Amino acid sequence: MNINQIKADLRTLAKQDDEPLHVREIAKESLEAIEYLERELDKALAITSNKPQS
């Protein structure tokens, strides 16, 4: 299972009305955390790729 599949599953879970509210909230928060970490990783990679060679 890759990260895109996990994110898709979390999106689906967060929208399912037959799941308890706390489960949907946890899915939503987990998705937000993953997306935040992806953005931070992209920033870090951009910074390191723009560093001059020593």
C-alpha positions as protocol buffer text, in pm:
chain_id: "A"
residue {
  index: 1
  type: MET
  ca { x: 0 y: 0 z: 0 }
}
residue {
  index: 2
  type: ASN
  ca { x: 144 y: 337 z: -94 }
}
residue {
  index: 3
  type: ILE
  ca { x: 86 y: 681 z: 55 }
}
residue {
  index: 4
  type: ASN
  ca { x: -163 y: 781 z: -215 }
}
residue {
  index: 5
  type: GLN
  ca { x: -376 y: 476 z: -138 }
}
residue {
  index: 6
  type: ILE
  ca { x: -362 y: 553 z: 234 }
}
residue {
  index: 7
  type: LYS
  ca { x: -470 y: 912 z: 170 }
}
residue {
  index: 8
  type: ALA
  ca { x: -755 y: 795 z: -54 }
}
residue {
  index: 9
  type: ASP
  ca { x: -872 y: 549 z: 211 }
}
residue {
  index: 10
  type: LEU
  ca { x: -861 y: 820 z: 479 }
}
residue {
  index: 11
  type: ARG
  ca { x: -1062 y: 1057 z: 257 }
}
residue {
  index: 12
  type: THR
  ca { x: -1322 y: 786 z: 203 }
}
residue {
  index: 13
  type: LEU
  ca { x: -1337 y: 700 z: 572 }
}
residue {
  index: 14
  type: ALA
  ca { x: -1372 y: 1066 z: 670 }
}
residue {
  index: 15
  type: LYS
  ca { x: -1679 y: 1098 z: 444 }
}
residue {
  index: 16
  type: GLN
  ca { x: -1862 y: 781 z: 548 }
}
residue {
  index: 17
  type: ASP
  ca { x: -2175 y: 869 z: 738 }
}
residue {
  index: 18
  type: ASP
  ca { x: -2206 y: 517 z: 876 }
}
residue {
  index: 19
  type: GLU
  ca { x: -1883 y: 562 z: 1074 }
}
residue {
  index: 20
  type: PRO
  ca { x: -1891 y: 721 z: 1420 }
}
residue {
  index: 21
  type: LEU
  ca { x: -1799 y: 1088 z: 1429 }
}
residue {
  index: 22
  type: HIS
  ca { x: -1478 y: 1027 z: 1625 }
}
residue {
  index: 23
  type: VAL
  ca { x: -1359 y: 780 z: 1359 }
}
residue {
  index: 24
  type: ARG
  ca { x: -1428 y: 1032 z: 1081 }
}
residue {
  index: 25
  type: GLU
  ca { x: -1250 y: 1306 z: 1276 }
}
residue {
  index: 26
  type: ILE
  ca { x: -945 y: 1084 z: 1333 }
}
residue {
  index: 27
  type: ALA
  ca { x: -934 y: 1000 z: 962 }
}
residue {
  index: 28
  type: LYS
  ca { x: -957 y: 1369 z: 871 }
}
residue {
  index: 29
  type: GLU
  ca { x: -686 y: 1469 z: 1119 }
}
residue {
  index: 30
  type: SER
  ca { x: -462 y: 1186 z: 1001 }
}
residue {
  index: 31
  type: LEU
  ca { x: -500 y: 1299 z: 641 }
}
residue {
  index: 32
  type: GLU
  ca { x: -420 y: 1657 z: 739 }
}
residue {
  index: 33
  type: ALA
  ca { x: -110 y: 1539 z: 927 }
}
residue {
  index: 34
  type: ILE
  ca { x: 13 y: 1337 z: 630 }
}
residue {
  index: 35
  type: GLU
  ca { x: -40 y: 1630 z: 393 }
}
residue {
  index: 36
  type: TYR
  ca { x: 140 y: 1864 z: 634 }
}
residue {
  index: 37
  type: LEU
  ca { x: 436 y: 1627 z: 654 }
}
residue {
  index: 38
  type: GLU
  ca { x: 446 y: 1599 z: 276 }
}
residue {
  index: 39
  type: ARG
  ca { x: 459 y: 1980 z: 245 }
}
residue {
  index: 40
  type: GLU
  ca { x: 735 y: 2003 z: 506 }
}
residue {
  index: 41
  type: LEU
  ca { x: 933 y: 1730 z: 331 }
}
residue {
  index: 42
  type: ASP
  ca { x: 895 y: 1912 z: -1 }
}
residue {
  index: 43
  type: LYS
  ca { x: 1025 y: 2231 z: 162 }
}
residue {
  index: 44
  type: ALA
  ca { x: 1321 y: 2049 z: 314 }
}
residue {
  index: 45
  type: LEU
  ca { x: 1406 y: 1883 z: -15 }
}
residue {
  index: 46
  type: ALA
  ca { x: 1383 y: 2217 z: -196 }
}
residue {
  index: 47
  type: ILE
  ca { x: 1619 y: 2376 z: 55 }
}
residue {
  index: 48
  type: THR
  ca { x: 1874 y: 2096 z: 32 }
}
residue {
  index: 49
  type: SER
  ca { x: 1861 y: 2084 z: -348 }
}
residue {
  index: 50
  type: ASN
  ca { x: 1928 y: 2460 z: -364 }
}
residue {
  index: 51
  type: LYS
  ca { x: 2230 y: 2443 z: -132 }
}
residue {
  index: 52
  type: PRO
  ca { x: 2560 y: 2522 z: -305 }
}
residue {
  index: 53
  type: GLN
  ca { x: 2800 y: 2233 z: -332 }
}
residue {
  index: 54
  type: SER
  ca { x: 3086 y: 2245 z: -82 }
}
